[in-house]
Amino acid sequence: MKRWRWGIAFIFCVVVWGTTQLPETKTTSVIKRIVYSQDDLTFMRNTLRNITIFEGKKVEVADYPERREMLSFTAIQPSDQGYLMTYEQAVNLFALQNGIVVFTGYTKETGQTISIFYDDNTTVTYGFIDSFSLLPYTTIATNEHVATKQAGDLYVRIEKDSQVLDLEQTLAWLNEQM
C-alpha cells in the first residue's frame, strides 16, 4: 500500500477514536454503534475501499500448469512398491510442498532416483529420471524444480506416515497436490 493510503487509513482511525472520546452526541453514538457492533469490520473495509483509489492493477493468481504435467501420463502399472507412469512428452518435476531431499543417486531397481521428504510427513521417490541438480539434505521450497524426465517411464512411490500408498491413494494424493 502506498504511503498516502496508509496516511488516510491512519487519519480515519484517529478520527474514529477521537469521536468516541467526545461527550455523547448523536454523531458519537452512531460511530460507537458501528465500531462496537458486528458490522464494524465490514463498514470500515467498505469505507476504506471507497476512500482508496485502485489504479486498476490486476493481481495474477498463481497457477502452475507445469505441475499438472505429471498427471498427463498415458499408462500406469505397479512396480516395486511404487508405480511406473508412462509419458509421451518430457515432464518437469517440481516440489509439491516445502521439504528436504533425502536421497539422490542410482539404484538397481529404479535407476537414477531422487527422494524428497515433505513437511506433511510424506516421502515421494521418483525413479528413472533423466536429470536432477539437487544434493541430499538440500531444503526445497514449494514449486522449486526438482528433476526432469524425458518421454518414457517414471517411477513414483509415495509413503505417508511410513506406509506406501496404493494406486488409488497415490492418484488421489497427486490430484490433491496438483
Secondary structure, DSSP 8 states (H G I E B T S, - for coil): --HHHHHHHHHHHHHHHHHHHS-S-HHHHHHHHHHTSTTHHHHHHHHHHHHS------------HHHHGGG--SEEEEETTEEEEEESS-EEEE-SSSEEEEEEEEETTTEEEEEEEETTSEEEEEES-SEE---TT-EE-TT-EEEEE-SEEEEEEEEETTEE--HHHHHHHHHHH-
